[in-house]
Amino acid sequence: MDSLIHFKTFLAVVKCEGFSEAARQLHVVPSVVAKRISQLEDSLQTRLFERTTRRVSLTESGQRLLARTPALIAAFDEVLNDMRSSDDRPDGTIEGHIRVMSPTTLTLFYLGPVFDSFLAAHDRVTLEISLADRSINPVEDGFDMAISGRSGSYEGVIDVPLCPANPIACAAPTYLKRSTALAHPRDLSEHACLVFKPSGASWVFNSTRGPVNVDVVPRLLADDNLTLLHSAVQGRGIAVLPSYVCGASIASGDLQVVLADFPPVQNWFKAYVPRRRHGLPRVQALLSWLGRHMEQLDVRRSSTESSPLPQTTA
């Protein structure tokens, strides 16, 4: 167990770029961090850091160790979790611990109660939910599942489609009344744009002739869609938002669909699951649960979108 602690301390020092900040993150004093690193270097018989009075930097050996440590820790944690709680109960009860990375807005907006209802249905399961709006490799970061609306592909990871995001380009009527005409995606260069930071400022739209790529200049760059929704409703600019975020505002007239003839390219929410974790009953149970509930979310979105929505080209 000491070796595992030493490896985790090594990663903390790399991430924090120093012993003092790593100590604060680990809730120990700097001398403890220094001792752990020294013991790790002794056991590996190599120097991992170059130390100065102001900072530490990785040696070549440290770089090599950094490339392998996350997967090593994830595998060790996996063994511990499996030994502490086994899925193989004779009565078929699902149990064990599941670590999930989930998108911030989607979780706050919808998935929080879904996770809670899963716990209610499986009282021997424990969940650890981390919120992030980026595509991660669940193997390297030690997660049993990473939910993301961004495309990604990782070795040893199975991606399971859950639900389309159905992005919509929209803006407030007050913004559109005072702005120049908007008939084609290329017109966005003349408009204030509200951009979801993880997706970037390159927007892609569908057309009868194929995809249209447009680089926009953000007036607002944010890493959560609720912030973008609020600014869009207040008339700050044009946003591309998942329909589950903006659907109610469109139905109420607070937002209007723009570029209706050029819908944003579709993307999907997917669950990324390490192949070696995919067959675990508790992971399969959560995948099934998410699939059913996110299908319901998509039905509700589709129902909203099937009703007449205010559209504009100006």
Number of C-alpha atoms within 10 A of each C-alpha: 6 10 12 15 14 19 20 17 23 24 18 20 25 19 11 16 16 20 24 18 16 22 20 14 13 16 9 12 14 17 12 14 23 17 12 20 22 17 15 22 17 11 10 12 9 14 16 23 22 12 13 9 5 7 13 17 16 18 15 14 14 18 14 12 17 17 11 11 17 18 16 16 20 18 15 15 15 18 11 11 14 14 11 10 14 15 19 13 10 6 6 9 14 20 19 22 20 18 17 21 25 24 21 20 18 22 18 13 12 15 19 14 12 16 17 12 12 17 15 11 11 17 12 15 18 15 14 11 18 14 16 19 22 20 19 20 20 24 26 17 14 22 24 25 29 28 27 25 23 15 13 12 12 14 9 12 19 18 21 15 16 22 22 19 19 20 20 26 21 27 31 24 22 16 19 23 11 10 14 14 15 18 16 16 23 13 14 19 13 13 20 19 23 27 27 21 16 15 14 14 17 11 17 17 19 16 15 8 6 8 14 17 15 16 14 21 17 19 13 19 17 15 18 18 23 18 15 26 24 13 18 28 24 16 20 22 24 30 28 25 24 21 22 21 21 29 22 14 20 24 16 11 16 19 29 27 24 26 21 16 14 19 20 23 16 14 15 17 20 22 26 28 27 23 15 13 19 18 12 17 18 23 23 15 15 18 18 13 15 19 18 13 16 19 14 13 18 18 13 15 21 15 10 17 15 9 9 9 16 15 17 17 15 14
